[in-house]
Amino acid sequence: MQFMPETATRYSLRNPHDPKSAIDAGARYFRDLIRKFDGRIDLALAAYNAGEGAVEAFRKGRSLRLANGRVINPAKAITGGIPPYRETREYVRSAIGFLSNNVTPSTKWSGLSPSHKHNDIAHTSRDFTIDLMANDNVSSLLLSHKVGAVFIEIP
């Protein structure tokens, strides 16, 4: 999990290299994003990737000036909320596809081989791996559904 310093502080994440703490903070942050965007998983994913401010700027057609002087959405475009950044759009598409079982995650996105089977994990440079197993509730997930709770068990 990667965190901007402000987000890490907001979720009391002191050591982002501690998997348990990072996953806990990331799950709480994603829960809050889902609430903020009224259950819209696509917007929550976009905000997780590109930032809440970017999603709000493209959702409402406003410009946003960052502390470093960079301007987000200078043309005040309205895209429905998902910023027109290739990385963000691919991130949202891949995650939604993975959740709905319509797309196999790419090796770039997940660190898994495209033909992976349970416990057949590709070797990566990551410190740990989370093996996600879809169930009937996840495979039928639609963007209009609100998420109540998601659990990831780490042995």
Rosetta constraint file for C-alpha pairs under 8 A:
AtomPair CA 1 CA 16 HARMONIC 7.58 0.50
AtomPair CA 1 CA 22 HARMONIC 6.13 0.50
AtomPair CA 1 CA 23 HARMONIC 6.72 0.50
AtomPair CA 1 CA 26 HARMONIC 6.74 0.50
AtomPair CA 2 CA 16 HARMONIC 7.43 0.50
AtomPair CA 3 CA 7 HARMONIC 6.06 0.50
AtomPair CA 3 CA 8 HARMONIC 5.69 0.50
AtomPair CA 3 CA 16 HARMONIC 7.52 0.50
AtomPair CA 4 CA 8 HARMONIC 6.23 0.50
AtomPair CA 5 CA 9 HARMONIC 6.21 0.50
AtomPair CA 6 CA 10 HARMONIC 6.17 0.50
AtomPair CA 7 CA 11 HARMONIC 6.29 0.50
AtomPair CA 8 CA 12 HARMONIC 6.01 0.50
AtomPair CA 8 CA 13 HARMONIC 4.86 0.50
AtomPair CA 8 CA 14 HARMONIC 7.25 0.50
AtomPair CA 8 CA 16 HARMONIC 7.77 0.50
AtomPair CA 8 CA 25 HARMONIC 7.61 0.50
AtomPair CA 9 CA 13 HARMONIC 5.98 0.50
AtomPair CA 9 CA 14 HARMONIC 7.49 0.50
AtomPair CA 11 CA 25 HARMONIC 5.69 0.50
AtomPair CA 11 CA 28 HARMONIC 7.71 0.50
AtomPair CA 11 CA 29 HARMONIC 7.34 0.50
AtomPair CA 12 CA 25 HARMONIC 7.61 0.50
AtomPair CA 13 CA 21 HARMONIC 6.57 0.50
AtomPair CA 13 CA 22 HARMONIC 6.77 0.50
AtomPair CA 13 CA 25 HARMONIC 6.46 0.50
AtomPair CA 15 CA 21 HARMONIC 7.21 0.50
AtomPair CA 15 CA 22 HARMONIC 7.49 0.50
AtomPair CA 16 CA 21 HARMONIC 7.02 0.50
AtomPair CA 16 CA 22 HARMONIC 5.31 0.50
AtomPair CA 17 CA 22 HARMONIC 7.00 0.50
AtomPair CA 18 CA 22 HARMONIC 6.01 0.50
AtomPair CA 19 CA 23 HARMONIC 5.90 0.50
AtomPair CA 19 CA 128 HARMONIC 7.80 0.50
AtomPair CA 20 CA 24 HARMONIC 6.10 0.50
AtomPair CA 21 CA 25 HARMONIC 6.11 0.50
AtomPair CA 22 CA 26 HARMONIC 5.94 0.50
AtomPair CA 23 CA 27 HARMONIC 5.95 0.50
AtomPair CA 24 CA 28 HARMONIC 6.25 0.50
AtomPair CA 25 CA 29 HARMONIC 6.04 0.50
AtomPair CA 26 CA 30 HARMONIC 6.06 0.50
AtomPair CA 27 CA 31 HARMONIC 6.06 0.50
AtomPair CA 28 CA 32 HARMONIC 6.21 0.50
AtomPair CA 29 CA 33 HARMONIC 6.22 0.50
AtomPair CA 30 CA 34 HARMONIC 6.19 0.50
AtomPair CA 30 CA 44 HARMONIC 6.78 0.50
AtomPair CA 30 CA 45 HARMONIC 7.86 0.50
AtomPair CA 30 CA 48 HARMONIC 7.03 0.50
AtomPair CA 31 CA 35 HARMONIC 6.35 0.50
AtomPair CA 32 CA 36 HARMONIC 6.01 0.50
AtomPair CA 33 CA 37 HARMONIC 6.09 0.50
AtomPair CA 33 CA 44 HARMONIC 5.00 0.50
AtomPair CA 33 CA 47 HARMONIC 7.27 0.50
AtomPair CA 33 CA 48 HARMONIC 7.65 0.50
AtomPair CA 34 CA 38 HARMONIC 6.17 0.50
AtomPair CA 34 CA 39 HARMONIC 4.84 0.50
AtomPair CA 34 CA 40 HARMONIC 6.17 0.50
AtomPair CA 34 CA 41 HARMONIC 6.12 0.50
AtomPair CA 34 CA 43 HARMONIC 7.82 0.50
AtomPair CA 34 CA 44 HARMONIC 5.25 0.50
AtomPair CA 34 CA 147 HARMONIC 7.77 0.50
AtomPair CA 35 CA 39 HARMONIC 5.74 0.50
AtomPair CA 37 CA 41 HARMONIC 7.85 0.50
AtomPair CA 37 CA 43 HARMONIC 6.42 0.50
AtomPair CA 37 CA 44 HARMONIC 6.41 0.50
AtomPair CA 38 CA 146 HARMONIC 7.87 0.50
AtomPair CA 39 CA 44 HARMONIC 7.98 0.50
AtomPair CA 39 CA 144 HARMONIC 7.41 0.50
AtomPair CA 39 CA 145 HARMONIC 6.99 0.50
AtomPair CA 39 CA 146 HARMONIC 4.69 0.50
AtomPair CA 39 CA 147 HARMONIC 6.63 0.50
AtomPair CA 40 CA 44 HARMONIC 6.29 0.50
AtomPair CA 40 CA 143 HARMONIC 6.17 0.50
AtomPair CA 40 CA 144 HARMONIC 6.82 0.50
AtomPair CA 40 CA 145 HARMONIC 7.96 0.50
AtomPair CA 40 CA 146 HARMONIC 7.29 0.50
AtomPair CA 41 CA 45 HARMONIC 6.04 0.50
AtomPair CA 41 CA 143 HARMONIC 6.02 0.50
AtomPair CA 41 CA 146 HARMONIC 7.96 0.50
AtomPair CA 42 CA 46 HARMONIC 6.19 0.50
AtomPair CA 42 CA 82 HARMONIC 7.73 0.50
AtomPair CA 42 CA 92 HARMONIC 6.10 0.50
AtomPair CA 42 CA 96 HARMONIC 7.23 0.50
AtomPair CA 42 CA 143 HARMONIC 6.93 0.50
AtomPair CA 43 CA 47 HARMONIC 6.01 0.50
AtomPair CA 43 CA 55 HARMONIC 7.00 0.50
AtomPair CA 43 CA 81 HARMONIC 6.42 0.50
AtomPair CA 43 CA 82 HARMONIC 6.29 0.50
AtomPair CA 44 CA 48 HARMONIC 6.10 0.50
AtomPair CA 45 CA 49 HARMONIC 6.26 0.50
AtomPair CA 45 CA 91 HARMONIC 7.63 0.50
AtomPair CA 45 CA 92 HARMONIC 5.80 0.50
AtomPair CA 45 CA 95 HARMONIC 7.83 0.50
AtomPair CA 46 CA 50 HARMONIC 5.79 0.50
AtomPair CA 46 CA 51 HARMONIC 7.20 0.50
AtomPair CA 46 CA 55 HARMONIC 6.78 0.50
AtomPair CA 46 CA 82 HARMONIC 5.88 0.50
AtomPair CA 46 CA 83 HARMONIC 7.41 0.50
AtomPair CA 46 CA 88 HARMONIC 5.96 0.50
AtomPair CA 46 CA 89 HARMONIC 7.44 0.50
AtomPair CA 46 CA 91 HARMONIC 7.55 0.50
AtomPair CA 46 CA 92 HARMONIC 6.06 0.50
AtomPair CA 47 CA 51 HARMONIC 4.37 0.50
AtomPair CA 47 CA 52 HARMONIC 4.54 0.50
AtomPair CA 47 CA 53 HARMONIC 7.70 0.50
AtomPair CA 47 CA 54 HARMONIC 7.19 0.50
AtomPair CA 47 CA 55 HARMONIC 5.78 0.50
AtomPair CA 48 CA 52 HARMONIC 7.19 0.50
AtomPair CA 49 CA 88 HARMONIC 6.03 0.50
AtomPair CA 49 CA 91 HARMONIC 7.39 0.50
AtomPair CA 50 CA 54 HARMONIC 6.29 0.50
AtomPair CA 50 CA 55 HARMONIC 7.36 0.50
AtomPair CA 50 CA 83 HARMONIC 7.55 0.50
AtomPair CA 50 CA 88 HARMONIC 6.29 0.50
AtomPair CA 51 CA 55 HARMONIC 6.62 0.50
AtomPair CA 52 CA 56 HARMONIC 6.22 0.50
AtomPair CA 53 CA 57 HARMONIC 6.00 0.50
AtomPair CA 53 CA 64 HARMONIC 7.21 0.50
AtomPair CA 54 CA 58 HARMONIC 6.28 0.50
AtomPair CA 54 CA 64 HARMONIC 7.51 0.50
AtomPair CA 54 CA 72 HARMONIC 6.46 0.50
AtomPair CA 54 CA 73 HARMONIC 7.73 0.50
AtomPair CA 54 CA 81 HARMONIC 7.95 0.50
AtomPair CA 54 CA 83 HARMONIC 6.50 0.50
AtomPair CA 55 CA 59 HARMONIC 5.88 0.50
AtomPair CA 55 CA 81 HARMONIC 4.75 0.50
AtomPair CA 55 CA 82 HARMONIC 5.72 0.50
AtomPair CA 55 CA 83 HARMONIC 6.07 0.50
AtomPair CA 56 CA 60 HARMONIC 5.99 0.50
AtomPair CA 56 CA 62 HARMONIC 7.84 0.50
AtomPair CA 56 CA 81 HARMONIC 6.23 0.50
AtomPair CA 57 CA 61 HARMONIC 5.57 0.50
AtomPair CA 57 CA 62 HARMONIC 4.70 0.50
AtomPair CA 57 CA 63 HARMONIC 5.88 0.50
AtomPair CA 57 CA 64 HARMONIC 6.37 0.50
AtomPair CA 57 CA 72 HARMONIC 7.24 0.50
AtomPair CA 57 CA 73 HARMONIC 6.51 0.50
AtomPair CA 57 CA 76 HARMONIC 7.53 0.50
AtomPair CA 57 CA 78 HARMONIC 7.96 0.50
AtomPair CA 57 CA 81 HARMONIC 7.31 0.50
AtomPair CA 58 CA 62 HARMONIC 6.62 0.50
AtomPair CA 58 CA 73 HARMONIC 6.68 0.50
AtomPair CA 58 CA 76 HARMONIC 7.20 0.50
AtomPair CA 58 CA 77 HARMONIC 6.07 0.50
AtomPair CA 58 CA 78 HARMONIC 4.98 0.50
AtomPair CA 58 CA 79 HARMONIC 5.47 0.50
AtomPair CA 58 CA 80 HARMONIC 6.48 0.50
AtomPair CA 58 CA 81 HARMONIC 4.72 0.50
AtomPair CA 58 CA 82 HARMONIC 6.59 0.50
AtomPair CA 58 CA 83 HARMONIC 5.92 0.50
AtomPair CA 59 CA 78 HARMONIC 5.64 0.50
AtomPair CA 59 CA 79 HARMONIC 6.06 0.50
AtomPair CA 59 CA 80 HARMONIC 4.73 0.50
AtomPair CA 59 CA 81 HARMONIC 3.66 0.50
AtomPair CA 59 CA 82 HARMONIC 7.23 0.50
AtomPair CA 60 CA 78 HARMONIC 6.15 0.50
AtomPair CA 60 CA 80 HARMONIC 7.76 0.50
AtomPair CA 60 CA 81 HARMONIC 7.44 0.50
AtomPair CA 61 CA 73 HARMONIC 7.59 0.50
AtomPair CA 61 CA 76 HARMONIC 4.44 0.50
AtomPair CA 61 CA 77 HARMONIC 4.96 0.50
AtomPair CA 61 CA 78 HARMONIC 4.54 0.50
AtomPair CA 61 CA 79 HARMONIC 7.84 0.50
AtomPair CA 62 CA 73 HARMONIC 6.66 0.50
AtomPair CA 62 CA 74 HARMONIC 7.70 0.50
AtomPair CA 62 CA 76 HARMONIC 4.79 0.50
AtomPair CA 62 CA 77 HARMONIC 7.33 0.50
AtomPair CA 63 CA 71 HARMONIC 6.69 0.50
AtomPair CA 63 CA 72 HARMONIC 5.68 0.50
AtomPair CA 63 CA 73 HARMONIC 4.87 0.50
AtomPair CA 63 CA 74 HARMONIC 5.12 0.50
AtomPair CA 63 CA 75 HARMONIC 7.27 0.50
AtomPair CA 63 CA 76 HARMONIC 5.55 0.50
AtomPair CA 64 CA 71 HARMONIC 5.57 0.50
AtomPair CA 64 CA 72 HARMONIC 5.01 0.50
AtomPair CA 64 CA 73 HARMONIC 6.68 0.50
AtomPair CA 64 CA 74 HARMONIC 7.56 0.50
AtomPair CA 65 CA 69 HARMONIC 6.05 0.50
AtomPair CA 65 CA 70 HARMONIC 5.84 0.50
AtomPair CA 65 CA 71 HARMONIC 4.44 0.50
AtomPair CA 65 CA 72 HARMONIC 6.29 0.50
AtomPair CA 66 CA 70 HARMONIC 5.36 0.50
AtomPair CA 66 CA 71 HARMONIC 6.20 0.50
AtomPair CA 66 CA 72 HARMONIC 7.60 0.50
AtomPair CA 73 CA 77 HARMONIC 6.40 0.50
AtomPair CA 79 CA 83 HARMONIC 6.83 0.50
AtomPair CA 79 CA 84 HARMONIC 7.56 0.50
AtomPair CA 82 CA 88 HARMONIC 7.63 0.50
AtomPair CA 82 CA 89 HARMONIC 7.08 0.50
AtomPair CA 83 CA 88 HARMONIC 6.95 0.50
AtomPair CA 83 CA 89 HARMONIC 7.37 0.50
AtomPair CA 84 CA 88 HARMONIC 7.47 0.50
AtomPair CA 84 CA 89 HARMONIC 6.85 0.50
AtomPair CA 85 CA 89 HARMONIC 6.14 0.50
AtomPair CA 86 CA 90 HARMONIC 6.07 0.50
AtomPair CA 87 CA 91 HARMONIC 6.02 0.50
AtomPair CA 88 CA 92 HARMONIC 6.16 0.50
AtomPair CA 89 CA 93 HARMONIC 6.03 0.50
AtomPair CA 90 CA 94 HARMONIC 5.88 0.50
AtomPair CA 91 CA 95 HARMONIC 6.07 0.50
AtomPair CA 91 CA 109 HARMONIC 7.55 0.50
AtomPair CA 92 CA 96 HARMONIC 6.00 0.50
AtomPair CA 93 CA 97 HARMONIC 5.94 0.50
AtomPair CA 94 CA 98 HARMONIC 5.97 0.50
AtomPair CA 94 CA 103 HARMONIC 6.78 0.50
AtomPair CA 94 CA 104 HARMONIC 7.91 0.50
AtomPair CA 94 CA 105 HARMONIC 6.21 0.50
AtomPair CA 94 CA 106 HARMONIC 7.86 0.50
AtomPair CA 94 CA 109 HARMONIC 7.69 0.50
AtomPair CA 95 CA 99 HARMONIC 6.11 0.50
AtomPair CA 95 CA 105 HARMONIC 7.69 0.50
AtomPair CA 96 CA 100 HARMONIC 6.10 0.50
AtomPair CA 97 CA 101 HARMONIC 5.81 0.50
AtomPair CA 97 CA 102 HARMONIC 4.85 0.50
AtomPair CA 97 CA 103 HARMONIC 4.58 0.50
AtomPair CA 97 CA 104 HARMONIC 7.34 0.50
AtomPair CA 97 CA 105 HARMONIC 7.92 0.50
AtomPair CA 98 CA 102 HARMONIC 6.30 0.50
AtomPair CA 98 CA 103 HARMONIC 5.33 0.50
AtomPair CA 98 CA 104 HARMONIC 6.05 0.50
AtomPair CA 98 CA 105 HARMONIC 6.13 0.50
AtomPair CA 99 CA 134 HARMONIC 7.47 0.50
AtomPair CA 99 CA 138 HARMONIC 5.95 0.50
AtomPair CA 99 CA 139 HARMONIC 6.12 0.50
AtomPair CA 99 CA 141 HARMONIC 6.78 0.50
AtomPair CA 100 CA 138 HARMONIC 6.51 0.50
AtomPair CA 100 CA 139 HARMONIC 4.62 0.50
AtomPair CA 100 CA 140 HARMONIC 5.98 0.50
AtomPair CA 100 CA 141 HARMONIC 5.64 0.50
AtomPair CA 100 CA 142 HARMONIC 7.26 0.50
AtomPair CA 101 CA 134 HARMONIC 7.94 0.50
AtomPair CA 101 CA 139 HARMONIC 5.56 0.50
AtomPair CA 104 CA 114 HARMONIC 6.33 0.50
AtomPair CA 105 CA 109 HARMONIC 6.28 0.50
AtomPair CA 105 CA 110 HARMONIC 6.06 0.50
AtomPair CA 105 CA 112 HARMONIC 7.45 0.50
AtomPair CA 105 CA 114 HARMONIC 6.66 0.50
AtomPair CA 106 CA 110 HARMONIC 6.24 0.50
AtomPair CA 106 CA 111 HARMONIC 7.59 0.50
AtomPair CA 106 CA 112 HARMONIC 7.22 0.50
AtomPair CA 106 CA 113 HARMONIC 7.33 0.50
AtomPair CA 106 CA 114 HARMONIC 6.11 0.50
AtomPair CA 107 CA 111 HARMONIC 4.76 0.50
AtomPair CA 107 CA 112 HARMONIC 5.13 0.50
AtomPair CA 107 CA 113 HARMONIC 5.47 0.50
AtomPair CA 107 CA 114 HARMONIC 6.39 0.50
AtomPair CA 111 CA 122 HARMONIC 6.72 0.50
AtomPair CA 111 CA 123 HARMONIC 7.82 0.50
AtomPair CA 111 CA 124 HARMONIC 6.33 0.50
AtomPair CA 112 CA 116 HARMONIC 6.43 0.50
AtomPair CA 112 CA 121 HARMONIC 5.85 0.50
AtomPair CA 112 CA 122 HARMONIC 5.30 0.50
AtomPair CA 113 CA 121 HARMONIC 7.02 0.50
AtomPair CA 113 CA 122 HARMONIC 5.68 0.50
AtomPair CA 116 CA 120 HARMONIC 5.60 0.50
AtomPair CA 116 CA 121 HARMONIC 6.48 0.50
AtomPair CA 116 CA 122 HARMONIC 7.77 0.50
AtomPair CA 117 CA 121 HARMONIC 7.58 0.50
AtomPair CA 118 CA 131 HARMONIC 7.75 0.50
AtomPair CA 119 CA 131 HARMONIC 7.59 0.50
AtomPair CA 130 CA 154 HARMONIC 7.63 0.50
AtomPair CA 132 CA 152 HARMONIC 7.90 0.50
AtomPair CA 134 CA 138 HARMONIC 5.72 0.50
AtomPair CA 134 CA 139 HARMONIC 6.28 0.50
AtomPair CA 135 CA 139 HARMONIC 6.14 0.50
AtomPair CA 136 CA 140 HARMONIC 6.33 0.50
AtomPair CA 137 CA 141 HARMONIC 6.46 0.50
AtomPair CA 141 CA 145 HARMONIC 6.74 0.50
